[in-house]
């Protein structure tokens, strides 16, 4: 038994997903989820992180970054401690932690590309007593990669099939798709917004954090002219490898794209339905561009959006659609398990195969190691 912990907080900045996994690499790789939890950020810290991501902050930005880096690390530590307590597991039994951290900015296509995840690995290692692997994405960028998405490497290892073509769709704040075709290298990329625009829009209009089951969107109608404007976005035409983030697809983007229609005069439920359609169409076109049939598996929070799932199945009639639980892993824990697995690869000094996904010039041993 080799125990690893995986930690990640996504773009919604609401909670830290923490998993304890048993990873066996003796013959064919296997991963077993032993325990999991979602550890919420305190509301004030969540708001600070959201504001910082929008360049809204009090005082010196460098001071603010340093404080948030420390605070996020402390909450990651608390998530680990609660996970171990609930699992009745000692820190001494854990080989390593794989901590993704909290993304505050992702700029892969700037003149000087960078990505920034906070949550100091030194603090996590020191306070948990467990060796910690963090700062995964920048090594890939140093080798010319996009630094994202990373989940496709995990999908290839644990979700691929020797005979059937499969697409795995991660519906977090941003959607990414992994195309797994027998005998071919995996292809994966960010398709565009998944939950982020819908979450921000419902928060602004109904003061709730997400559209449960897509129920609010289901009461609306697609606004054809708005949908055309949204789809007229250069990012959607880019060829892979490509990645994006919520610093690009946000309410400012929506406002700019809807200028001719005056967003404030549109029925908000119709806007929500149109945003759902945007996600569905960009995901579906990304799958159809490479595959004509096969199996589609959903993971991430959007896998629970019934309206989205039903619409996606409707426009992908030649595919069977399910969530990743059909493959043995709950859609809620795939990303956290990815970083537990990445930590195991780093400890073993094994590179992650990402060149066909991120465009890196070589497959790298990812992450920086922080000793306890």
C-alpha positions as CSV (number, residue, x, y, z in Angstrom):
1,X,0.0,0.0,0.0
2,X,1.4,3.4,-1.0
3,X,-0.8,6.3,0.3
4,X,-0.8,9.7,-1.4
5,X,-2.9,12.8,-0.8
6,X,-4.2,15.0,-3.6
7,X,-5.3,18.6,-3.1
8,X,-6.9,21.2,-5.4
9,X,-9.1,24.2,-5.3
10,X,-10.8,25.2,-8.5
11,X,-11.7,28.4,-10.2
12,X,-15.0,28.8,-8.2
13,X,-12.7,29.3,-5.1
14,X,-15.3,27.8,-2.8
15,X,-13.5,24.8,-1.3
16,X,-10.5,22.6,-1.3
17,X,-11.0,19.1,-2.6
18,X,-8.9,16.6,-0.7
19,X,-8.4,12.8,-1.4
20,X,-6.5,10.0,0.2
21,X,-5.5,7.4,-2.4
22,X,-3.8,4.0,-2.5
23,X,-1.7,3.9,-5.6
24,X,-0.3,0.6,-6.9
25,X,2.2,0.8,-9.7
26,X,3.5,-2.7,-9.6
27,X,2.1,-3.9,-12.9
28,X,-0.7,-2.0,-14.5
29,X,-1.3,1.2,-12.6
30,X,-4.2,1.3,-10.2
31,X,-5.6,4.0,-7.9
32,X,-8.1,3.5,-5.2
33,X,-9.9,6.3,-3.4
34,X,-9.9,5.6,0.3
35,X,-11.4,8.9,1.6
36,X,-12.4,12.3,0.3
37,X,-13.7,15.6,1.6
38,X,-14.5,19.1,0.5
39,X,-13.0,21.7,2.9
40,X,-14.7,25.1,2.4
41,X,-12.8,28.3,2.4
42,X,-14.0,30.9,4.9
43,X,-16.2,33.5,3.0
44,X,-13.8,36.4,3.7
45,X,-10.8,34.5,2.2
46,X,-12.9,33.4,-0.7
47,X,-13.9,37.0,-1.5
48,X,-10.2,38.1,-1.1
49,X,-9.1,35.5,-3.6
50,X,-11.9,36.4,-6.1
51,X,-11.1,40.1,-5.7
52,X,-7.3,39.5,-6.1
53,X,-8.0,37.5,-9.3
54,X,-9.8,40.6,-10.6
55,X,-7.0,42.9,-9.5
56,X,-9.2,44.4,-6.8
57,X,-7.3,44.6,-3.5
58,X,-6.4,46.9,-0.6
59,X,-2.9,48.2,-0.3
60,X,0.3,46.7,-1.8
61,X,-0.4,43.9,-4.3
62,X,2.9,42.1,-3.4
63,X,2.0,42.1,0.3
64,X,-1.5,40.9,-0.6
65,X,-0.1,38.0,-2.8
66,X,2.3,37.0,0.0
67,X,-0.5,37.0,2.6
68,X,-2.9,35.0,0.4
69,X,-0.1,32.5,-0.4
70,X,0.3,31.8,3.3
71,X,-3.4,31.8,4.1
72,X,-4.3,29.4,1.3
73,X,-1.5,27.1,2.5
74,X,-2.8,27.0,6.0
75,X,-6.3,26.0,4.8
76,X,-4.7,23.3,2.7
77,X,-3.0,22.1,5.9
78,X,-6.3,22.1,7.7
79,X,-7.9,20.1,4.8
80,X,-5.2,17.5,5.1
81,X,-5.5,17.3,8.9
82,X,-9.3,16.8,8.7
83,X,-8.9,14.2,5.9
84,X,-6.4,12.2,8.0
85,X,-8.6,12.4,11.1
86,X,-11.7,11.2,9.3
87,X,-9.8,8.4,7.5
88,X,-8.2,7.4,10.8
89,X,-4.8,7.6,9.1
90,X,-1.5,8.8,10.4
91,X,0.6,11.3,8.5
92,X,3.5,8.9,8.9
93,X,1.7,6.5,6.6
94,X,1.4,9.0,3.7
95,X,4.2,9.0,1.1
96,X,3.5,12.5,-0.2
97,X,1.0,15.2,-0.9
98,X,0.3,16.5,-4.4
99,X,-0.9,20.0,-4.0
100,X,-2.2,21.9,-7.0
101,X,-2.7,25.1,-5.0
102,X,-5.1,27.9,-6.0
103,X,-4.7,29.4,-9.4
104,X,-4.8,33.2,-9.3
105,X,-3.6,33.8,-12.9
106,X,-3.0,31.8,-16.1
107,X,-1.5,33.5,-19.1
108,X,-0.1,30.9,-21.4
109,X,-0.2,33.0,-24.6
110,X,1.4,36.3,-23.3
111,X,4.8,37.4,-24.6
112,X,6.2,36.0,-21.3
113,X,3.9,33.1,-20.6
114,X,3.2,32.3,-16.9
115,X,0.8,30.6,-14.6
116,X,0.6,31.2,-10.9
117,X,-0.8,28.9,-8.2
118,X,-0.6,29.9,-4.6
119,X,-0.5,27.9,-1.3
120,X,3.1,27.6,-0.2
121,X,4.3,24.0,-0.3
122,X,6.9,24.8,2.4
123,X,4.1,25.5,4.9
124,X,2.0,22.5,3.8
125,X,5.1,20.1,4.3
126,X,6.2,21.7,7.6
127,X,2.8,21.7,9.3
128,X,1.5,18.3,8.0
129,X,4.9,16.5,8.4
130,X,4.4,15.1,4.9
131,X,6.6,15.6,1.9
132,X,4.7,17.8,-0.5
133,X,4.9,18.2,-4.2
134,X,3.6,21.5,-5.6
135,X,4.1,24.0,-8.4
136,X,3.3,21.4,-11.1
137,X,2.3,23.7,-14.0
138,X,5.3,25.9,-14.4
139,X,7.7,23.0,-15.3
140,X,5.5,22.2,-18.3
141,X,5.5,25.9,-19.3
142,X,9.2,26.0,-19.0
143,X,9.4,23.3,-21.7
144,X,7.1,25.3,-24.0
145,X,3.8,23.8,-22.9
146,X,0.5,25.5,-22.0
147,X,0.7,24.4,-18.4
148,X,-2.8,23.1,-18.8
149,X,-4.9,21.1,-19.0
150,X,-3.3,18.3,-16.9
151,X,-6.2,16.0,-16.2
152,X,-6.0,14.4,-19.7
153,X,-2.8,12.6,-18.6
154,X,-4.8,11.0,-15.8
155,X,-7.7,10.2,-18.1
156,X,-5.3,8.4,-20.4
157,X,-3.9,6.3,-17.6
158,X,-7.1,5.3,-16.0
159,X,-10.0,5.9,-18.4
160,X,-8.8,4.8,-21.9
161,X,-10.0,1.6,-23.7
162,X,-8.1,-0.5,-26.2
163,X,-11.1,-0.8,-28.5
164,X,-13.5,2.0,-27.9
165,X,-12.9,5.7,-28.6
166,X,-13.6,7.8,-25.6
167,X,-14.0,11.4,-24.8
168,X,-13.6,12.6,-21.1
169,X,-15.1,16.0,-20.4
170,X,-14.1,17.8,-17.3
171,X,-16.7,20.4,-16.5
172,X,-15.2,22.7,-13.9
173,X,-15.1,26.5,-14.2
174,X,-13.5,25.9,-17.5
175,X,-14.3,22.9,-19.7
176,X,-11.6,20.6,-21.0
177,X,-11.9,17.6,-23.2
178,X,-9.7,14.6,-23.5
179,X,-9.9,12.5,-26.7
180,X,-8.8,9.0,-26.2
181,X,-8.6,7.0,-29.5
182,X,-7.1,3.5,-29.6
183,X,-3.5,3.5,-31.0
184,X,-3.2,7.3,-30.8
185,X,-1.6,9.7,-28.4
186,X,-4.2,11.5,-26.2
187,X,-5.3,14.9,-27.2
188,X,-6.6,17.3,-24.6
189,X,-7.4,21.0,-24.4
190,X,-9.6,23.6,-22.8
191,X,-12.8,24.1,-24.9
192,X,-13.9,27.3,-23.1
193,X,-16.3,28.1,-20.2
194,X,-18.1,25.3,-18.4
195,X,-19.6,26.5,-15.1
196,X,-17.8,29.8,-14.6
197,X,-20.1,32.1,-16.6
198,X,-23.3,30.4,-15.4
199,X,-22.1,30.6,-11.8
200,X,-21.2,34.3,-12.0
201,X,-24.4,35.1,-13.8
202,X,-26.7,33.3,-11.3
203,X,-24.7,34.8,-8.4
204,X,-25.3,38.3,-9.8
205,X,-29.0,37.8,-10.4
206,X,-30.2,35.4,-7.7
207,X,-27.4,35.6,-5.1
208,X,-26.8,31.8,-5.1
209,X,-23.4,30.3,-6.0
210,X,-24.5,27.9,-8.7
211,X,-27.5,26.7,-10.8
212,X,-28.4,23.4,-9.1
213,X,-29.2,20.8,-11.7
214,X,-29.4,23.6,-14.3
215,X,-32.9,24.2,-13.1
216,X,-32.9,28.0,-13.6
217,X,-31.3,27.6,-17.1
218,X,-34.1,25.1,-17.9
219,X,-36.7,27.8,-17.4
220,X,-35.2,30.0,-20.1
221,X,-34.9,30.1,-23.8
222,X,-31.8,30.4,-26.0
223,X,-31.3,34.0,-27.3
224,X,-30.1,33.2,-30.9
225,X,-28.4,36.6,-31.5
226,X,-26.6,36.4,-28.2
227,X,-25.4,32.9,-28.8
228,X,-24.0,33.9,-32.2
229,X,-22.1,36.7,-30.6
230,X,-20.7,34.5,-27.9
231,X,-19.6,31.8,-30.4
232,X,-17.9,34.5,-32.4
233,X,-14.9,34.3,-30.2
234,X,-11.3,33.8,-31.6
235,X,-10.4,31.3,-28.8
236,X,-12.9,28.8,-30.1
237,X,-11.2,28.8,-33.5
238,X,-7.7,28.1,-32.1
239,X,-6.2,24.8,-32.7
240,X,-4.9,22.7,-29.8
241,X,-2.8,22.9,-27.8
242,X,-4.7,25.6,-26.0
243,X,-5.8,26.6,-22.5
244,X,-7.7,29.4,-20.9
245,X,-9.1,30.6,-17.6
246,X,-11.7,32.6,-15.7
247,X,-9.6,35.7,-16.1
248,X,-10.6,35.6,-19.7
249,X,-14.2,34.1,-19.7
250,X,-16.0,36.3,-17.1
251,X,-18.9,38.7,-16.8
252,X,-16.8,41.5,-18.4
253,X,-16.4,39.2,-21.5
254,X,-20.1,38.5,-21.5
255,X,-20.9,42.2,-21.2
256,X,-18.6,43.0,-24.1
257,X,-20.0,40.3,-26.3
258,X,-23.6,41.3,-25.6
259,X,-23.2,45.1,-26.2
260,X,-25.5,45.3,-29.3
261,X,-28.3,43.6,-27.3
262,X,-28.0,45.5,-23.9
263,X,-27.6,42.7,-21.5
264,X,-29.6,44.4,-18.7
265,X,-32.7,44.3,-20.9
266,X,-32.6,40.6,-21.5
267,X,-34.5,38.1,-19.4
268,X,-31.8,36.7,-17.0
269,X,-33.0,33.1,-17.2
270,X,-32.7,33.3,-21.0
271,X,-29.1,34.6,-20.7
272,X,-28.4,31.6,-18.3
273,X,-29.9,29.2,-20.9
274,X,-27.8,30.7,-23.6
275,X,-24.7,30.4,-21.5
276,X,-25.5,26.7,-21.0
277,X,-25.9,26.3,-24.7
278,X,-22.5,28.0,-25.2
279,X,-20.9,25.3,-23.0
280,X,-22.7,22.5,-24.7
281,X,-21.9,23.6,-28.3
282,X,-18.2,24.3,-27.7
283,X,-17.8,21.0,-26.0
284,X,-19.7,19.0,-28.6
285,X,-17.9,20.6,-31.5
286,X,-14.6,19.8,-29.9
287,X,-15.5,16.2,-29.6
288,X,-17.0,16.0,-33.1
289,X,-13.9,17.6,-34.7
290,X,-11.9,14.4,-33.8
291,X,-14.4,11.6,-33.3
292,X,-17.5,10.5,-35.0
293,X,-18.8,8.1,-32.4
294,X,-17.8,6.6,-29.1
295,X,-18.3,7.0,-25.4
296,X,-18.4,10.4,-23.5
297,X,-17.7,10.5,-19.8
298,X,-18.3,13.6,-17.7
299,X,-16.5,14.7,-14.6
300,X,-16.3,17.8,-12.5
301,X,-19.1,19.8,-10.9
302,X,-20.9,20.3,-14.2
303,X,-21.5,16.5,-14.4
304,X,-24.3,17.1,-11.9
305,X,-26.0,19.7,-14.2
306,X,-29.0,17.7,-15.5
307,X,-30.0,20.3,-18.0
308,X,-26.5,20.4,-19.5
309,X,-26.2,16.6,-19.6
310,X,-29.5,16.2,-21.3
311,X,-28.7,18.9,-23.9
312,X,-25.2,17.4,-24.5
313,X,-26.7,14.0,-25.2
314,X,-29.3,15.5,-27.5
315,X,-26.7,17.1,-29.8
316,X,-24.3,14.1,-29.6
317,X,-26.7,11.3,-30.6
318,X,-24.0,9.0,-31.9
319,X,-22.3,8.8,-28.5
320,X,-23.2,7.1,-25.3
321,X,-23.0,9.6,-22.4
322,X,-22.3,8.9,-18.7
323,X,-20.3,10.3,-15.9
324,X,-16.9,8.9,-14.7
325,X,-18.5,6.9,-11.9
326,X,-19.2,4.4,-14.6
327,X,-15.4,4.0,-14.8
328,X,-15.0,3.6,-11.1
329,X,-14.2,7.2,-10.0
330,X,-16.7,9.7,-8.8
331,X,-16.8,12.9,-11.0
332,X,-16.3,15.0,-7.9
333,X,-12.8,13.7,-7.2
334,X,-11.1,13.1,-10.5
335,X,-9.0,16.3,-10.4
336,X,-7.8,15.9,-6.8
337,X,-6.9,12.2,-7.6
338,X,-5.0,13.5,-10.6
339,X,-2.6,15.4,-8.3
340,X,-2.2,12.5,-5.9
341,X,-1.2,10.4,-8.9
342,X,1.1,13.2,-10.1
343,X,2.8,13.2,-6.7
344,X,3.4,9.4,-7.0
345,X,5.0,9.9,-10.4
346,X,7.3,12.7,-9.1
347,X,8.4,10.6,-6.1
348,X,9.2,7.8,-8.6
349,X,11.0,10.3,-10.8
350,X,8.8,9.4,-13.8
351,X,7.8,12.0,-16.4
352,X,4.2,12.8,-17.1
353,X,3.2,12.3,-20.8
354,X,1.8,15.7,-21.7
355,X,3.5,16.8,-24.9
356,X,0.5,15.8,-27.1
357,X,-1.8,17.7,-24.8
358,X,0.0,20.9,-23.7
359,X,2.5,21.2,-26.6
360,X,5.6,20.9,-24.3
361,X,8.7,19.9,-26.2
362,X,9.4,17.1,-23.8
363,X,7.6,15.1,-21.1
364,X,8.7,16.3,-17.7
365,X,9.0,15.2,-14.1
366,X,6.5,17.8,-12.7
367,X,6.5,19.7,-9.5
368,X,8.8,21.0,-6.8
369,X,9.5,18.8,-3.8
370,X,9.2,20.3,-0.3
371,X,10.6,18.1,2.5
372,X,8.8,18.0,5.8
